[in-house]
């Protein structure tokens, strides 16, 4: 009985020491990362060196995490303006911006219900591209994904996996498993 009492006391003491002693070796990932700064209802407009409108980025919420050099966005909306008056719109439910400092945007990763579209103009038909994830590089106006995509134009629907979009040239390249469906135009 005495040995059992000593064993219980020893086990209780060890448990108490383990629970109440801070463990310095735990990784910092278990901590909740707080942003260095955050903003709501954000709107940022960029111009070319010639003073022409280049792009406009807005989001309901933007939080910058300096340890990861990433900003997290909620409902980002990006408008890219081209010199030929063509406009490209990119929308998503979530986004992440890779930026070494708060003022420099290297890449925008758009996530969850991503829609890339070019509205109709006198020179171009409308295009709508839907996917789950899209990486956009603002400096080169290039977008890419390795996820499934659906591209819709009047009279045409194309599905595939992977995409390169050269927004500066209004050129879209589908990469794999491409399937085209022609939809007859109906006069209503």
Secondary structure, DSSP 4 states (H G I P E B T S, - for coil): -HHHHHHHHHHHHHHHHHHHS--TTS-GGGSPP--SEEEEEEEEEEE-TTS-EEEEEEEEEEEEETTTTEEEEES-EEEEE-TTS-EEEEE-SEEEEE-SSTT---EEEEEEEEEEEE---SS---EEEEEEEEEEETTTTEEEEEEEEEEEETTEEEEEEEEEEEGGGTEEEEEEEEEEEE------
